Amino acid sequence: MPLAAWNLAADLGLEVREKRGVHRSGYAPESNHIDLTPGMRGRVLNGVMHHEIGHHVLGHLPTDFGPIRKRQERDANLWAVQRLITPAAYAEAERARDGHITSMAIDLNVPDEFVVIYRSTLLRTDLATYVRPRMGLAQFAHRVEAG
């Protein structure tokens, strides 16, 4: 896993630890730490680390209320995706791998799910592809001309 995620966690004052036993990864805001499920490696670990850091940055608090939890998970995934996948890298991976999700995810060093999430932020037209489009003139994060 890239050292960048570990450095980002340290810069934010987060302790990262691998918790033994039956456990799922998670962020604990009350003690500023991230627990990782034992055995995670590579692109999955990279994605989980950024996702959990996203919870911290976004100020999420644990909740059992389903709709809020679902929104928090979606927002943490989106935060992670926006930091791990650049428009240029995505476009290159899509061209090189003809849109095959797992191959693109390997090239981008992210979990497959992140490629799907990133793809959902795109708006494709005949003239261009827009990243994170919003209502209004010139309301998008990035534009790539169709070619």
C-alpha positions in Angstrom: 0.0 0.0 0.0 1.3 3.5 -0.8 2.9 5.2 2.1 0.8 8.3 1.3 -2.3 6.9 3.2 -0.2 6.1 6.3 1.3 9.6 6.2 -2.0 11.3 5.7 -3.4 9.4 8.7 -0.5 10.4 10.8 -0.7 14.0 9.7 -4.4 14.0 10.8 -3.4 12.6 14.2 -5.0 9.1 13.5 -3.5 5.9 14.9 -3.8 3.0 12.5 -3.8 -0.5 14.0 -4.6 -4.0 12.8 -7.1 -5.4 15.1 -7.0 -9.2 15.6 -10.0 -11.4 15.8 -13.4 -11.2 14.0 -13.6 -7.6 13.1 -14.4 -5.3 10.2 -12.3 -2.2 9.6 -13.6 1.0 11.0 -12.9 4.6 12.2 -13.3 5.3 16.0 -13.7 9.1 16.4 -13.8 9.0 20.2 -10.2 7.7 20.2 -8.9 9.0 16.8 -7.9 5.6 15.4 -8.6 3.4 12.5 -8.9 -0.4 13.0 -7.9 -2.6 10.0 -9.1 -6.1 9.4 -6.1 -8.4 9.6 -4.7 -9.6 6.2 -5.8 -6.7 4.0 -3.2 -5.8 1.4 -2.6 -3.9 -1.8 -5.4 -2.0 -3.5 -8.1 -3.1 -1.0 -6.0 -1.8 1.9 -5.4 1.4 0.0 -9.1 1.9 -0.5 -10.1 1.0 3.1 -7.5 3.4 4.5 -8.7 6.3 2.4 -12.4 5.4 3.1 -11.8 5.5 6.9 -9.7 8.7 6.7 -12.7 10.1 4.8 -15.0 9.4 7.8 -12.5 11.4 9.9 -12.2 14.3 7.5 -16.0 14.5 7.0 -16.6 14.5 10.8 -18.8 11.4 10.8 -20.0 10.0 14.1 -21.1 6.3 14.6 -24.8 5.8 14.2 -27.2 2.9 14.0 -29.7 4.9 12.0 -29.8 3.3 8.6 -30.3 6.3 6.3 -27.6 8.3 8.0 -25.2 5.4 8.1 -25.8 4.7 4.4 -25.1 8.4 3.5 -21.9 8.4 5.6 -20.6 5.3 3.9 -21.4 6.8 0.4 -19.8 10.1 1.3 -16.6 8.4 2.7 -16.3 6.3 -0.4 -16.8 9.4 -2.7 -14.2 11.3 -0.6 -11.7 8.4 -1.0 -12.4 8.0 -4.8 -11.9 11.7 -5.4 -8.4 11.5 -3.8 -7.3 8.2 -5.4 -8.5 8.6 -9.0 -7.6 11.5 -11.2 -9.6 12.3 -14.4 -6.4 11.7 -16.5 -5.6 8.4 -14.8 -9.2 7.2 -15.1 -9.3 8.1 -18.8 -6.1 6.3 -19.5 -7.2 3.2 -17.6 -10.5 3.2 -19.4 -8.8 3.5 -22.8 -6.1 0.9 -22.0 -8.6 -1.6 -20.5 -11.6 -1.0 -22.7 -13.7 -0.2 -19.6 -13.1 -3.6 -17.8 -13.6 -2.7 -14.2 -11.2 -5.1 -12.5 -8.4 -4.4 -14.9 -8.9 -0.6 -14.5 -9.0 -1.0 -10.7 -5.6 -2.8 -10.8 -4.1 -0.1 -12.9 -5.5 2.6 -10.6 -4.5 0.7 -7.4 -8.0 0.9 -6.0 -10.8 -1.7 -5.2 -13.2 -2.5 -8.0 -16.0 -0.7 -6.2 -14.1 2.6 -6.4 -14.0 2.4 -10.2 -17.7 1.9 -10.3 -18.2 4.8 -7.9 -15.9 7.1 -9.9 -17.7 6.1 -13.1 -21.0 7.1 -11.4 -19.7 10.7 -11.0 -19.3 11.1 -14.8 -21.7 12.7 -17.2 -20.9 11.7 -20.8 -22.1 13.7 -23.8 -21.2 13.6 -27.5 -18.7 16.4 -27.0 -17.2 15.8 -23.6 -17.1 13.8 -20.3 -17.7 15.8 -17.1 -16.5 14.8 -13.7 -19.0 15.6 -10.8 -21.3 17.8 -12.9 -23.8 20.0 -11.1 -26.7 22.3 -12.3 -25.6 25.5 -14.0 -23.2 26.8 -16.5 -19.6 25.5 -16.1 -20.5 23.6 -12.9 -18.2 20.6 -13.0 -15.0 19.5 -11.4 -13.2 18.5 -14.6 -14.0 18.3 -18.3 -12.4 15.9 -20.9 -13.1 16.5 -24.6 -14.5 13.5 -26.5 -12.0 12.3 -29.0 
